[in-house]
Amino acid sequence: MKWIKEKLNFNLLVGLASLTLAALLPLLLQRTSGGKYNMIVLTYAMIWAVAACSLNLILGFTGQACLAHGALVGIGAYSMAIMVERVGINYWLAFPLTCLLTAFIGFLIGLPSFRTRGPYFAIVTLCFNVIVYATFENWTWLSGGLAGQSFEVPPVLASRTTKYYFVLAFLALTVVVVRQIIKSIVGASFLSILSNESLSEAVGISAFRNKLLSFTVSCFLAGMAGALFATVSGRVDYSITSFLHSFNILVYTLIGGVATIAGPVIGAVGLYYLLDRIKGFGEFRYVGFGVLLILIIIFFPRGLMGGINQLRDWVKEKRSTKVAPQGEVGS
Amino acid sequence: MSFFINQLIIGIQLGSQYMMMALGLTLIFGILDISHFAHGHIYMVGAYLLYTFSVLAGINYWVALPICMIILALIGVLVERLVYRPLRGSPSINTFIAAIGLLLAIETLVRGIKKDAVRVPVPVDRSVSVLGMSLEVQRIIVILGALLILLMLQWFIKRTRLGIAIEAMAQDREGASLVGINVNRISALTFAIASALAGVAAVLMAPLGAITPEMGNPLILKAFVIVVIGGLGSMKGAIFGGYILGVIEALGVAYISSTYKDVFAFALLIVILAFRPTGLFGERAA
């Protein structure tokens, strides 16, 4: 089991290295002409990375495809903006309240939805997303309609650079939280549901309760992504709750590598940035997006990081035949 | 009272459309265990095909109908071959995700080609008066056409060799292949039938509204809601569920509000799931 320890340290090292790199990036970007724009793009990309990590917890590690994350991010963004602007709660208090509120709404959504399984859970959550979208679209007193709800951030967070670091800090926090959950005993029950739901029921793990727990935590993080979105964009309109965002978050997670810690982050940041780069292609970008999704799910069902991990395990296995091959968890 | 009956007829007509879509979905689910989430987009492609043939090429509506059905059936076969067959045996959630990829690709491709909404003229532009109220002929055509298709499908599955093979595969895939039924051919056939059904629904419904690249989204969600409400893989459930949803939606729009048109279906789903998770006619848990 020694090599697992080494692998963990290696992963930690890579994580710290990429965090340092991300922290140093603004210094470089501020010097170039297009850098300021790129910094904003990267900030948004990191927000979607937080959302992708939250989806990964329920999809990757518990095996339940939720398609309501666009709505949950939207609820987070709106509750943040409304709490600060209309209710007049302090920004720093509204932030955790937003996460709790989104988690609570997620809990309520989860109660009926987890009566279904597999693709039907995905459809029920997608239905919720449509309901949320229709609600925000029609209740203009709540959402502000097309003009949306404007939002003033505290002066500390006004500049582009501080926003970047603020989001980066929360992304790092999210990654650490998800990792700790997965390594904990609760995470082990999540993974057992992913591998075999009936078997884990048989050994006394309540699938319903654990799924609900995983989903509530996931919604907490999605609400955080929403609060970050409101902070960075300074204005929220109802288009944020669209289920297209749910699809996008799903694609980021899958292409980066579902059920890996780094996958969703790499997928979200990489793809969001790439899509922004090739803006000139307009709508046709997403044709490629769809085809890519099909190819990935057929040929690399565990995405980029899954592919890399497989390669690494293969190399390890070749080098030392003493270590028994490690079974993959779930599929 | 006549207002109520009018709304009821509109509901039945909506339900006919939902029923045809849900039948296709439930066939594919019952036989192949695939959640074909891009089915609504196949419908959308059918509507655009009708636009291409009857408006751009000037072909007669009734000639365009079989052409659209055949092309859609071929597209269905292609989809099964290229997207779903490589995924056979993988977890059902992977198939569902592939369907989302397909849906994104189709929708954005169509939107990239033709962004604006288009319309197809109604083939029989007349209204008849029934019980003192006027009713568009096209609505009656939709209702009767759907019934005809339903009868033909029942006959096909119960009375022909291929249909019996389909039913055998729905009951037990391994057993069916043991007695010499070609699984690949039946899969392709199932997709062809389901897509042709979507084609009929699209061609009949298209003249009654605008054709947009997004039109498949609410439709597929409702069709799935019907499949879940009716019971997974149950044809009876799809038929009754389709009509029930259509009527509820039409009455909801008439008596409550049209802004929440798409919400009624989902509210119904949540209520039914809360009390009967296996659906109205199903034994399998959703």
Interface residues (C-beta under 8 A of the other chain):
Chain A: G63 A65 P112 R115 T116 R117 G118 P119 Y120 A122 I123 V124 L126 C127 F128 V130 I131 A134 T135 N138 F247 L250 V251 L254 G282 E283 F284 R285 Y286 V287 F289 G290 V291 L292 L293 I294 I297 I298 P301 S331
Chain B: S35 F37 V83 P86 L87 S90 P91 S92 I93 N94 T95 F96 I97 A98 I100 G101 L102 L103 L104 A105 I106 T108 L109 R111 G112 K115 P218 L221 F224 V225 V228 L232 T259 Y260 D262 V263 A265 F266 A267 L269 I270 L273 A274 P277 A285 A286
